[in-house]
Amino acid sequence: MFFLSEPSGMKPELEVHPPAIFDGQQLWDLIALPDNVPIVLMLVLLIFYMWLAFRQAFANDRLIEQLEADPNLAKTHHRKTAPWHPSWDKTVSVWPHLLKREFLAAIIVTAFLIVWSVFLDAPLESPANPTLTMNPSKAPWYFLGLQEILVYFDPWIAGVILPGIIVGGLMAIPYIDPNPMGNGYYTWKQRKFAISIFLFGFLVLWVALVILGTFMRGPGWMFFYPGETWDHLKVVYEINVDLHEMFGITSAMGKGLFGGAVCLAYSAVAGGIFHALFRKSTMYARMSLMQYIHLQIFMITMMSLPVKMILRLAFNVKYVWVTPWFNI
Amino acid sequence: MAEKQPVPKDPIQTKSLSLPIFLASAVLMGSVVLAGYDEFFGRRPYKAIQENFVTVYSNYLDVLKPAQEKKLAKLKDSKAYKALEEKLEAAKEAMDAKVPAIADELVELQGNIDSLQGAFKNARAQLGAYRYSLETARSDERRETILGLMADVKATKLPVTLVTDGESKDLSLDFDEITTKLNAYKARKSKLDRQRAALSKPSSALQKQLDDFVVKNLDGPLPANVAKLMEKTNKGLLGSEGKGVTDILQIHIGEFDWVDRCESCHAGAREPVTMREWDINETTPGDEPVEMAGVWTTHPHKGLLEIHDPSRFGCSMCHNGNGRSVTSEHLAHGMNHHWLFPLTQRNPDAVEKEMGSFEAGCIQCHKDDIYLNYTPSPYVEMDEKGHGVRDDKGNLVEYERVSAFNEARHLFQFKGCWGCHRYEGVDTQGEEILKIKSELLTLDDKESRLAVSLKSERDLNAKRKLNMQISGIQTRRDEIVAKSMDLEKERQKVGPNLKNLKSKVRPDWLLPWLLNPREFRPTTKMPQFFKNLDEAQAKEHAMKIAAYLWQQSDIREDVGTYAPGNATMGEALFKKRGCLGCHTIEDNGVTIGDGFGTDLSYVGDKVEYNFLVKWIMEPDSGVMPNLRLSEEDARNVATFLKSKTGSGVNYETIANLNDPAFAAQGKALVSNYGCSGCHEIKDHETEGRIGTELTKEGSKPKERLDFGRLEHGFKRAHRYTHKAFFEEKLRNPGVFGKGKVYEDPDGLDRLKMPDFGLSEKEIVALSTFLQGSVETQIPEEFRYNPDERGKAIQKGWWVVKKYNCIGCHQIEAGVEPDLWALPQYVGKTDEGAKRSDSRPPSLLGIGFRTNPKWLADFLRNPTQTQAKLHGNGLRDYLDVRMPTFRMSEGEIQTLVKFFGALDSQSIPYVAPVLAPLTAQELQMARNVFKEVNCNSCHGTGDPAQKGVIAPNLEWAGRKLRSEWTSRWLADPAALLPGTNMPSNFLEEWRVIKTDGSIIVGTGPKEVRGQLRLKDSATGKSLKIPLDSIKERMFVRYLASSITGDLKTYKGDHLNLMMRYLHEAYNAGEVPIVTPK
């Protein structure tokens, strides 16, 4: 009887099947999930655009070097970006040269989105079952990084404070580093600090966490290598301990003071290291005190995330600072 | 500069992007086209399906129409049709004789009415306008003027043309004259209309009768209706609303916004013809089966759709799936991950042949029903071409099927699943008792508080009130205490009571039984435990449990020592007394009897003789009733049963059987395996159920079903479903323990569910039941919510099933107990003897027949008298015996209500008051009784009476409902088809034979082509072949011929006899016995 009965020839699978080390089917199911396609696309596009941007930036850097070495050339007619030729117009007008390229891009993106929407439906799922929380229950893909941070911090800190500070900090880069160089052209040399900090924040603390959350977190938010069968019966022995417990501190007051002291010490050490690294840069020289303080605060906060991750993953530290109001 | 380097062109300014833009635009256009295609076809696969359906359906109708025409022609040739047709023709002729004159006059009248109407309407409109002005006029002058104008209108003569007797006359009439005439004409017209309707009534009634006859006897639709369908289909219209083939066909239930679009693909589901898969394959050209034949079939069970009208219930309410989705089969059937209500699955073909599919959907609404009056449509096999398999005559080979619902309900109850698993509505007594206990506490508390205030109260009126309240509480307490005692009595575990095991069985039988019960008795309900243990450990567990059970047991004190009986007589008794109504036994290599109770084929290998004798005389636990056997009879039966040996059981003595330390280890095991779920065991009475609750098991998330280490295998095989889980678990309860590491050296951490040895059909039935046990999405008002009567039937079935009334009695028309087919119950076949039947009586109509009060009394004590301790009270003549059941009062009332409800009787029953018999009437009734010789068949309770084949009339008055008795006396066969009671016995008939001879006789009854009646002249019974009878006619009531002076009796003779039986006839009346 056509499709209503169970697939014929499928004998009851009554033998024990251990979870596979490489489960191609499951990996493909994960990748092909409409929800996850943007993440895979993002990976590819990110690499492509990084390559494109850095190729341009390095070409421009070479041009800048040439211009700096040859003041005559710098004074004559030239463009700031590669490729260039002395005889070419120094500037190119937006219309039609930029707009027609943007128009082309718009057409391509529109066509792409239409085709995408035809073949991949919106990843809406069936009505929620109030008695069952799905396992793993995952946020939309762009929030998976945040969900991953939840593993390491309190919801309030992981969900609000840290992302707020990190995003705010990334947005504040142009104000902390008001270097006018690099406006209108790609360059690495002239904006090393801004670019590397941004990329660290975006690539490591955002994209990498999204990918980790999507492909490597299975049932129970447990870690699975990409391709390993997700087994919701998996049991892992892992006991995380608060830092103060490691030192045998039990009193409430002691806990609070100890945690606070450790956090202060971390801030001091991180600030010190950062200061030592940063002190000699030209940027340091032209910064105001206010800018520098902000920079330090943002840097210390941002770095606390990877530090805490390492503490948790390598040393099973649950929280560093436990207070009745918040845990860090 | 002479040498000019060629200047490279600026790529930004000079590069033409025309080609890329052109190409990209082309791609964009292409994507828009793709989106359009997707929108109109890709997302609407049902369009193509509907188009193909129309082709297939037209093909089918093309074949169906001539076939139906042929059938109709044949039907029209039949005698019955022709007779009806002749009658119709005659009626039409009669009508035609009178109708034309009326019709002519009506035409004339209508013409006159029309003519008058024109003038009348015009004038009335004018008058109406003036009236408005008159009512709103502001001055008397104005009023005067208007009144004048109105008078003018009324006085104006209007020209009208009237026709009388064919002559046309032009008249001139004023308004009042017109009104009078018009009313007269109208009255005449409606009178004529009524006359015409009355004249055509006989012919239209006959026409309807003829149409009904055709519809009823023609197998399939009328050719005319098929033609209508063809017309519709050829236009490409579908569904009841006749939508075009590109439309979504949807059912929308507005009350709670339920949308089902299933018919968009399953377009044939509600078509008024029957078109099944094989019909489609057979009528579609080509040898290959039609791929979508299963999609387009009409609903296989039209009767179900009549009760559950799809326009009110939709499709997915029963079948599940996602009714809104039409984009793909996968989504529409709700097969996507996590959809809460995936489509109910079809059973495997092997099971499909025996049992209906899809019944999981029934359970969610019919949760409280224990028995559904439902038979699935028969199964038809298809060959490789998809054609139905036919027999030599060309008829489809149909396999009768049973309802999975009924099968599962029965199994769940009968196999005792509820011993370990709670299921709402099953075995509720324990919970009710707990409730009553807590209510008792509150009542006690309340009473003591009231008592305290009563003591201190001085106001007499307040005292009176307090006293009343206290007495109310006391009444309520008595009531619920009685109820709880009732419930204790009702509480019946599925297995036998083990509290007197020691008296009952051989000790060396225990071990082989516990290890593998089905080896000793293949049909036993007792499941096989210890299958998840290794052999040595299994044996150890069995021995410990045996020792514990042995030592907790008491010895039944009242068991004496009995001399052996006569096995041959015992066998006869066993086979005739009704034991086979519940028990099976091996009889010369064949198993006979009803499988409700224990199979007794090898019971001799197990039980102790003395216990058996006592048990047969006085069973003291379980549902086994007391058959009121004398000790001698009991000894005979016990001796017979004791001789039933030969199971080949390997007796094994348990060395430590009486070692208390050994038994103590068994106690934990008894708790571990939940033995007390099915057996009464000392000190384990209050143990709870050890299994999981199953009431909502079907909607338990899959993730919470314990697939164990097999989960990945099931996922890979796409069998990660409830269905697969239930079925595998039932097939092999230990299967999901595979691959798990167990560490308890005592083996107590293994899966505990024992193996019930279920057949494939039973497995699928139970799995269907569990799949249907869900938290339903269907709103309350759509679920089956029976009225008082329906509830009484639901509750009654529980009791009927519990005591297996259907083992001996017929309760549902068409379903006969197995017992009735046994030769010893079919009765004697020799023509001479009157006794033709020794079967337990049919209970069809019992609710209408009996007075509920008597019925309850009868159930309490079927003998009705102390004198008949070892016999039947009502039907002394039967060998089979109505046993005395240990029913609780509640169960008795439930049964009585059940029978009443089955026969649509109102509850409570109020007996009508009968007019007392006058002395004269009494005398006449006695004479009739004597003349008809009722006691030649009906018993009197006198053991010397011979030839009794009908119930004792002693209790007729108490037992029967008088309204039933009157009807019964008039026409017994109409109340109980197949009864021995003769019809018309109070009447005298004259039979004129074809040879001209005339016979006058009483009690005519047609049997096998013969008319039997008692010749009034000779008193002999005559058998006259029906084809030698020319005419028969009713002469008179027999009663009037008995005593001359009663000829003047004006009353109804049947009524008289009814009153006699109800009022006067009793043990005190001297019965007239006619020995034969």
Boltz contact constraints between the chains, C-beta under 6 A:
constraints:
  - contact:
      token1: [A, 1]
      token2: [B, 346]
      max_distance: 6.0
  - contact:
      token1: [A, 2]
      token2: [B, 294]
      max_distance: 6.0
  - contact:
      token1: [A, 4]
      token2: [B, 346]
      max_distance: 6.0
  - contact:
      token1: [A, 5]
      token2: [B, 346]
      max_distance: 6.0
  - contact:
      token1: [A, 10]
      token2: [B, 717]
      max_distance: 6.0
  - contact:
      token1: [A, 13]
      token2: [B, 713]
      max_distance: 6.0
  - contact:
      token1: [A, 13]
      token2: [B, 714]
      max_distance: 6.0
  - contact:
      token1: [A, 13]
      token2: [B, 717]
      max_distance: 6.0
  - contact:
      token1: [A, 14]
      token2: [B, 735]
      max_distance: 6.0
  - contact:
      token1: [A, 16]
      token2: [B, 709]
      max_distance: 6.0
  - contact:
      token1: [A, 16]
      token2: [B, 738]
      max_distance: 6.0
  - contact:
      token1: [A, 16]
      token2: [B, 739]
      max_distance: 6.0
  - contact:
      token1: [A, 17]
      token2: [B, 712]
      max_distance: 6.0
  - contact:
      token1: [A, 17]
      token2: [B, 713]
      max_distance: 6.0
  - contact:
      token1: [A, 85]
      token2: [B, 8]
      max_distance: 6.0
  - contact:
      token1: [A, 87]
      token2: [B, 7]
      max_distance: 6.0
  - contact:
      token1: [A, 88]
      token2: [B, 10]
      max_distance: 6.0
  - contact:
      token1: [A, 92]
      token2: [B, 12]
      max_distance: 6.0
  - contact:
      token1: [A, 97]
      token2: [B, 12]
      max_distance: 6.0
  - contact:
      token1: [A, 100]
      token2: [B, 17]
      max_distance: 6.0
  - contact:
      token1: [A, 104]
      token2: [B, 17]
      max_distance: 6.0
  - contact:
      token1: [A, 104]
      token2: [B, 20]
      max_distance: 6.0
  - contact:
      token1: [A, 104]
      token2: [B, 21]
      max_distance: 6.0
  - contact:
      token1: [A, 104]
      token2: [B, 24]
      max_distance: 6.0
  - contact:
      token1: [A, 107]
      token2: [B, 24]
      max_distance: 6.0
  - contact:
      token1: [A, 107]
      token2: [B, 25]
      max_distance: 6.0
  - contact:
      token1: [A, 107]
      token2: [B, 28]
      max_distance: 6.0
  - contact:
      token1: [A, 108]
      token2: [B, 24]
      max_distance: 6.0
  - contact:
      token1: [A, 110]
      token2: [B, 28]
      max_distance: 6.0
  - contact:
      token1: [A, 111]
      token2: [B, 27]
      max_distance: 6.0
  - contact:
      token1: [A, 111]
      token2: [B, 28]
      max_distance: 6.0
  - contact:
      token1: [A, 111]
      token2: [B, 31]
      max_distance: 6.0
  - contact:
      token1: [A, 114]
      token2: [B, 31]
      max_distance: 6.0
  - contact:
      token1: [A, 114]
      token2: [B, 35]
      max_distance: 6.0
  - contact:
      token1: [A, 115]
      token2: [B, 31]
      max_distance: 6.0
  - contact:
      token1: [A, 118]
      token2: [B, 34]
      max_distance: 6.0
  - contact:
      token1: [A, 118]
      token2: [B, 35]
      max_distance: 6.0
  - contact:
      token1: [A, 118]
      token2: [B, 38]
      max_distance: 6.0
  - contact:
      token1: [A, 126]
      token2: [B, 338]
      max_distance: 6.0
  - contact:
      token1: [A, 126]
      token2: [B, 339]
      max_distance: 6.0
  - contact:
      token1: [A, 129]
      token2: [B, 340]
      max_distance: 6.0
  - contact:
      token1: [A, 132]
      token2: [B, 701]
      max_distance: 6.0
